[in-house]
Amino acid sequence: MALEVRYSLRARHEQIELLEYIVRNFGQKKAKEIYDKIENTLDQISNMPHMYRVSKRRNGLRKCVFSKQTSIYYRIKEDYIEVVSFRPNRKDPKDFKI
């Protein structure tokens, strides 16, 4: 049974920033492709929440390397998945606060 996917405010804000960046630099069509890829990835996670590894730095988080540039961090709750962050992979891990 698939779990519902919910976003933290931070994750929603980061997703919007990511898509706006793609629109500005690569166009609306590419942003739509990325949005669809995000939705497909989150659909997979909702069906198989344990498919991605547990984060080594943050207890209780799982890390999905979405692309070379971005990872999706999420938590498995009792009856839903909480998307915590869309994080650039090149950002210093010491600056990652949740």
N, C-alpha and C positions, 0 to 999 in steps of 0.2 A: 504494500500500500504506500503510495506516494505521500510524503509529508508536505505540508504547506510551507512555502518560502516567504519569510518576512525579512525586511531590510531594517537595519539600524538607521537612524538619521544620518550618521556619518557615511555609511555605505551608499545611501541614496544620493547624498551630496557628491560623493566621489564618482559615482556612476554618471551623474549629470555632467560633471566637469570633464570626465573622460570623453563622453559622447560629443560635448561641445567642442573640445579640442579636435576631435576627428572631423567634425563638420567643417571647422575653420581651415584645417590643413589638408583634408583629403576629400571633402565633399559629403553631401547628404547620402548618396548611394552607399559609400563605404561605412558611414555611421549606421545605416540601417543593417548592413551586413554584420557589423560588430554587435549591435543590439540583439539581432536574431541569434548570434552565436552565444551571447551571454544567456539569453533565455533558454536555449537548448542545453547549455552546460548546467544551469540551475535546475532544469527539469531532470537531468541525469542525476544530479546530486540529491534531489528530492526523492528519487526512486531508489538510489543506492548511496545513502549518506556516508558510509564508511569507505567509499572508493578512493578517497584522497587521504594522504598521510596526515598524521597529527603533527602540528607545528612543534618544532624543537624549542622555540623561544617563548611561546605563550601556551600555558596549560589550558586545555579544553578547546583550543582552536584547531581547525583543519585548514590545510593550505592546498588550493587548486591553482596550479600554474596555468593560467588561462591563455597567456601568450608570452612571448619573449619579454615583453614590456610590463605585463601586469599579472598579479596574482589575486585570487579571490580568497579571502579568509571567512570562514563560517563556523558556527557552533551548532551542534546537534542538541536540540532541546527535546523534552519528552514527546511533544506532539507537533513540532515544527522545526524548520531549519532557519537559523538567524544568520543572514549575511551581515558580516561585521565591517568588512572593508574591501575596497578595490584598491590595491596598493601597487605603486610602481616598484618593479623589482630592483631598480638601481638606487632606490632610496636607502639611506643608512639605517640598518635595523635598530640601532640604539635610539633612533627618533620615533620608533613605532610604539605609540601609546594607545591603549584601548580603554 
